[in-house]
Amino acid sequence: MGKKMPIVVTLEPGTYYWCTCGETKKQPFCDGSHQGTEFEPQVFKIAERKQVAICNCQRTHNPPFCDGTHFNII
C-alpha cells in the first residue's frame, strides 16, 4: 500500500499509468511492480498542463485523483 498523503505534481498533456498495487518505486506512477498479481495500472489522460493531486493511498473513490479518503485511514 502507498502512503497516506497525495502526491501533487504538474503534468504535461499525455497518457499516464497510475499505480494501483502500491508497490511501485515511482509513486504514484506504475513501474511494472504489479507483474504476477491481480493488479493492473489505471490509465488516465491529461489534456492540458495542470497541477493535480494524485492519490497515494490507493483508496480514492475518484481514481487516480485524491478525494481525501486518506483522512479516514487509521
C-alpha positions in Angstrom: 0.0 0.0 0.0 1.1 3.6 -0.7 1.5 6.5 1.7 -1.4 8.4 3.1 -0.8 11.9 1.6 -1.4 12.6 -2.1 1.4 13.4 -4.5 0.9 16.9 -6.0 2.5 17.1 -9.5 2.3 19.3 -12.5 1.6 17.0 -15.5 2.0 17.8 -19.2 -0.6 16.6 -21.7 -0.3 12.9 -22.3 -1.2 9.4 -21.1 -0.2 8.2 -17.6 -0.4 5.0 -15.7 -1.4 5.2 -12.0 -0.1 2.5 -9.7 -3.0 0.5 -8.1 -0.8 -2.0 -6.2 1.2 0.4 -4.1 4.5 -1.4 -4.7 6.0 0.8 -7.4 9.2 2.6 -6.7 8.0 5.5 -8.9 4.9 6.6 -6.8 2.3 7.5 -8.0 3.1 6.0 -11.4 3.3 2.4 -12.4 6.8 0.8 -12.8 5.5 -2.8 -13.5 5.8 -4.0 -9.9 2.3 -5.4 -10.2 3.5 -8.2 -12.5 2.3 -11.6 -11.3 -0.5 -10.0 -9.2 -4.2 -9.3 -9.8 -3.4 -5.6 -10.0 -3.3 -3.5 -13.2 -2.3 0.2 -13.5 -5.1 2.6 -14.3 -4.6 4.6 -17.5 -5.5 8.2 -17.4 -5.1 11.1 -19.8 -4.3 14.8 -19.2 -5.4 17.1 -21.9 -3.6 20.3 -20.8 -0.8 21.1 -18.5 -2.1 21.2 -14.9 -1.3 20.6 -11.3 -3.1 17.6 -9.8 -3.2 15.7 -6.5 -2.7 12.0 -7.3 -3.9 9.5 -4.7 -1.1 7.8 -2.9 -3.1 5.6 -0.5 -4.8 3.7 -3.4 -8.2 4.1 -1.7 -9.7 7.1 -3.5 -13.2 6.9 -4.9 -12.1 9.2 -7.8 -9.0 7.3 -9.2 -6.3 8.4 -9.8 -7.1 11.7 -8.1 -7.1 12.3 -4.4 -10.6 12.7 -2.9 -9.5 13.0 0.8 -10.1 9.3 1.6 -6.6 9.2 3.3 -8.0 11.3 6.1 -10.1 8.3 7.2 -7.3 5.8 7.2 -6.2 4.7 10.7 
